[in-house]
């Protein structure tokens, strides 16, 4: 659940960065680092959700 909030905040940061008028190299590094963080958070969320899908069967 917390991964959704992290993705939301990082999405807002990407929107703000777009309007900061950064130079080419600074913009590339900023967006590259944000992309890695977003990918890692998404991966951890997917791994956590995949492990929690256990079905309980009652006899």
C-alpha positions in Angstrom: 0.0 0.0 0.0 2.8 2.4 0.9 4.2 1.9 -2.6 1.2 3.7 -4.1 2.0 6.8 -2.0 5.6 6.7 -2.9 4.7 6.5 -6.6 2.3 9.4 -6.1 4.9 11.6 -4.5 7.6 10.7 -7.1 5.1 11.5 -9.9 4.6 14.9 -8.4 8.4 15.4 -8.2 8.7 14.5 -11.9 6.0 17.1 -12.7 7.8 19.8 -10.7 11.2 18.9 -12.3 9.7 19.4 -15.7 9.1 23.1 -14.9 12.4 23.9 -13.1 14.2 24.7 -16.4 17.2 22.5 -15.6 20.1 22.1 -18.0 20.3 19.0 -20.2 22.7 17.0 -18.0 21.0 17.9 -14.7 17.6 17.0 -16.1 18.9 13.7 -17.4 20.4 12.7 -14.0 17.4 13.8 -12.1 14.9 12.0 -14.2 17.2 8.9 -14.4 17.5 8.7 -10.7 13.7 9.2 -10.2 13.1 6.5 -12.8 15.3 4.0 -11.0 13.5 4.8 -7.7 10.1 4.4 -9.2 11.1 1.1 -10.9 12.4 -0.3 -7.6 9.3 0.8 -5.7 7.1 -0.8 -8.3 9.2 -4.0 -8.2 9.0 -4.2 -4.5 5.2 -3.7 -4.6 4.8 -6.4 -7.2 6.9 -8.8 -5.2 5.0 -8.1 -2.0 1.6 -8.5 -3.6 2.7 -11.7 -5.4 3.6 -13.3 -2.1 0.3 -12.3 -0.4 -2.0 -14.1 -2.8 -2.6 -17.2 -0.8 -5.9 -18.9 -0.9 -7.3 -20.7 2.1 -9.5 -23.7 1.3 -11.9 -24.9 3.8 -12.8 -28.6 3.6 
